[in-house]
Structure formats: structure tokens, C-alpha cells
């Protein structure tokens, strides 16, 4: 195969690390990143892991109304009192949404603003839903910096609670030199979309958005499987979107000693929400 065609096709094979929903049959990627089942073998069916833990209602807020079916899930995080940032592709096409906090509280989440170009969305949840995460003010993010992701990948298959992964900033641009994105090595899966990308001081430097489809590229290159090529929207783009929509997050410099990933997870946990979309 012509090498140029292979490279172009590989670029087109990237897709959202997306809301938990099956892609259309003609989609250019498989969000799960799994290769198709081998001929003659049945597709893997994950076992049932039982019901999720009980939840409680928000005082003064009725439980989510019935109607519609659960079609997708993703991650979001609090950026100000009652304001949640996530990806546009997590909320797109949803008739209604709910958010689940770290304490198990479930409440309606209203979509207030979207930006398809940046793939960002702003939601409102009841006040007191959790603390807002601070954004990094300075210094500029550098290639090679340690990063942490926090979110809810593969809901219904993996843990019903949040998952933490670590990695580095691999490149200062995304696919085809997309200036809106970082390339990161921290593993992400479907359901991580919209989660925070945190630096070693626990400050937000980006929003998880996409992963490279390793299985598709392996098919096109005859078996070469890329490792941990994932993408996050830069924090500067997220700040511009929030400011344009009347939200001013807390800004802090990332100076001083670096924290262990477990400590960063403790900071992110009360601010990171599980989002459900209903058609």
C-alpha cells in the first residue's frame, strides 16, 4: 500500500474517546478500540456486574423524570458553582441529561452552551453539587509534563466508580497539527470524554476528547499497533469558551512540589461527575 495513503487513512481513523454509545455502521472508528472478533468465534459479551450503588436525591430537586432511553454516558467536571464542563459530543442529540456526583447524588443537568468546533459544552446542575476544579494560570504547559486523567470509562463493563490514569504530554498539537489539542499518552476509553486533564499540581490543563483507533490502524498497516495516542482539548481553549459564556473559573499557578497521582485523584474526585444522556 502506498505509504502516503496509509498515513492519511491513519489520521482519519481517530475518533472521540467518546460518549458510551455504539457508532453508526459506517463510522471511521470503533470507540472501544477493540479489533473485530476472529472468524468463527462469538463476540465477547461482558458479564453483568450487578446494580450500581444506591443514590440519593438532591434536596429540593425531583428525581430525573421518566421517558427516553439511556443512550450514552460521559464525564464532566465542575468549573464554577453549579457549572459543568464536558464535550459537545457527550450532550449532542440528548433530550435530557443527568449528572451523578461523587456522593451518589443524581440531578438533572441542563445544557446551556455548546461549541462544536472546540467540542465543548457547558451544563448547569444544582448549587452545592461539588467544588470547582482550578485551572492552571502559569507557566505554559510543556511537552513531557506529567498528566492525570479522571473519568468514567466503559460504564457497565469496568468499575462503576471513577478511573484514574497517568501519562505525559506527548505533543503540543493534535491530528494534522490541530492547534486546539494536546496529544497525551495517558490511556483513555469511551466514557472518558469530557473529563479533566490535570497537571502534577492538580490543576486543569485540558479536557479529554479523543483517542486514536489502534485496531483500525493495525488493519491498515499490516499489524503495527500504536500505543497510547490520545488527545485533550487545551485548557486555554476551554477557558476561552467558558469566559465567552459568562463563567470565570478559578486560576492558579502550577508551582511548587508535584503531587502523587493518588493525591491528584483525591482533588479531582469530588469535582468530577458521571453524565448520562437520554434520547
N, C-alpha and C positions, 0 to 999 in steps of 0.2 A: 504494500500500500504506500502511496506517496506520503512522505513524512509530513509535508505541509498540511495535507488533508487530515492526517492523524491528529496533529496539534490543534487545528481548528475545531475538529469534532470533539476533542477532549475538553476544550474550553466551553463548548456548548453543552457539555454533559453535566455541568454544575447546576445545582438547584437549591431551593430553600431547605434549611435544616428544619424544617417547616412544621406547620401545624400538623397534628396527628390525623391525617386523612389520606385515603388512597388517591394516587394521581390518576388523571384520565389515561385511557389506554394508549393514547398517542403521545404521552408526556415524554420529554427527553431524558428523564431521570427516574430513578427509583429512590424516593426519600429515605427508605430504610438502609440503603447502601448494601443490601444483600444480593448476591448473584441469584439468578433463577434456579429453581430446583433441577437436579440432574434428571435426565430422561429415565422414565421407568420408576422413579421414586416419588412418593406423595410429598406435597409441600408440607413444611413443618408447621404444626399447629401448636401455639404456646398453650400450656396448661392454665387452668383457672387458678387465680391466686386469692380467691375469696373476696368478700366485700371490703370496700375501703373503710377506714375508721369512721366512727360517728362524727357528725358535725353539729354545730350549734348555730342558731340564728343570730343575726345582728340585732340588738335591741332596737325596736322601732322600725325595723325593716322586715317586710314579709319575706318568707322563703321564696326562691325563684318559682315563678308561675309555670304551670304545665304547658304543654304544646310544643311542637317541634321535636326534632330528634338530635341527640348529640352527634355532631359531625366532625368535630376537630377539637384539639386541645393544644395549648402552647404555654408560654411563660411570659410573665410581665413583672415589673418591679416599680415600687413607689419612688417617685421623684419629687413629690411635694405632698402636703396634706391632702389625702383623698384623690391624688392624681397618679395614674399608672402609665408607664411607657411600655410598648410592645411593638411587634412588627405589623405592618399593614396586612400582610398575607395571613396573619393569625385571625384577624377580625373580618376580612373580606367575605361578603356574602352571608354573614351571620344575622339572623333575625333577632337574636338576643344573645347576651353573654353573661356568664357569672365568673366571679373570682373567688378563690379559696385561699385564705390566709394561712400563715404558719401555725396558728392555733386551731385550725379546722373550721373557722368561720366562713360561711358561704353567703355571698350577697350579689345582687345584680351589678353589672358593670356596664356603664353607658359609654358608647363611642362618641367622643367629642370632636376629634380632628384626625385626619389621615393625610399621609404624603406618600403616594405610590412610587414616586421617583426615588425617594430615600428608603422606602419600605418601612415606614414608621407610623404608629398610631398612638393617640392619646385617649385614655379612658378615665372615667370618674367612678370612684367607689365611695362608700360611706366614710365619713371622718372617723379617725381613730382606728383605721384598718391596719396600721403598722407605721414604723418610722421610715422616712425617706432616706435613700442612699445618697451620699455626697458624690459629686463629680470632681474629677481631677482638674485643677486650675493650671498647675505648672509642676514641673517643667514639661516640655513637649515629650510625647511618647517616642521611644527609640526602638529600633529593630533589636531583637534579642531580649527584650524585657519579659520577665515572668508574668503570666496572666492566669486568672482563675475564672472558670465559668460556673454558673449555678443555675439549675433549672430542673425541668420535669420531662426528661426524655422517655420515649416509648412507654407512655402511660398505659397501664393494663398488662404490660409484659415485664418491665423492670419494677423497681421499688415504687410504691405509690408516693413516697416522700421525695424530697429534692435530691439531686445528684450533683456532686462537685467534681470537676476535672481541672487539671493543670496543664500548662504548656508555655509557649513563648509567642511573641510577635515575630512571625517569620518574614513578613514583607510589609512594606508601608502602603501597598496598593493591592487591589483585588484582581479578579479576572480581567484580562485585557487592560491592565493598568487602571482599573476603576479607582479613582481618587477618593471615593466615598468610603472605601473599605480598608480594613487591615486583613492580611492573611495570618491565621493563627494555627498553631499545632495542637492546641487543646482539643481533645475529642469532643464532638457534638453529635447528636442524633435527632431524628424527628421528635418534636416536642420541646427541644431546647430553644426554638425560635422565640425571640423577644426577651430572652434572659440577659442579665447583666454580664459584661466582661469587665473584670476587676483587676487592678494592678496589685502590686505586693504590699501596698498600704491600705488596701480595701476600698479604693476609690474607683468609681465607674470611669472606664476609658472607652467603652463601646457597648454595642447591642448585638448579641449573636443573631446571625441572619441566614447563613447557608453553609453547605458542605459540598465538596467535590464528590461526584458519584464514582467511587473507586471501581465498582463492579463493571460499569459501562466502559470506563477507560481500559480496564483489563481486557475486555472483549475486543476493543479496537486495536490494542497494541500487542495482542497475542499473549497476554498473561502478566504484563507489568502492572503491579498494583500500587498506586500512590498511597502514601501513608499520612494521615492526619493533615489534610489540606482543607482547611475550613476558613470561614470568613465572618467578620463582625463589622457592623457599621461604626464608623469612628465617632467617638464621644463629641467631637466638635460639631459634627452634623446633627447629632441628637440634641445638643444644646441649642443650635440654631433653630431647629424645629420647635423645641419647647418654648423658647423665647418668643418666636413668631406667634405662638398660641397662648401667650399670657402667663406662662409658667416660668418661674425663676428658681431653678434648683440651687441647693447649697453647693458652693465651690470651695475646695480646699487644696492646698499644695501637697504634693506627694514627696515629702521629705522625711528624713529620719530613718529609723530602723525598719527593715522589712518584716512583715508578719508571716507566720507559718500558714499554709493553706487552711488548716483546721480553724485557725483564728479568723481568717477572712470569711470562712463559711459561717462562723457564728455571727459575724456582722451582717452578712447577706441574708441569712435565714429569715428573720422577722420581716424583711422588706420585699421578699420575692414571693410572687403569687402564682398559683395554678389557674389558668384561664380555660374555660370551656365555652365552645361555640355551639349554638343550636340553630338549625336551619328552619 
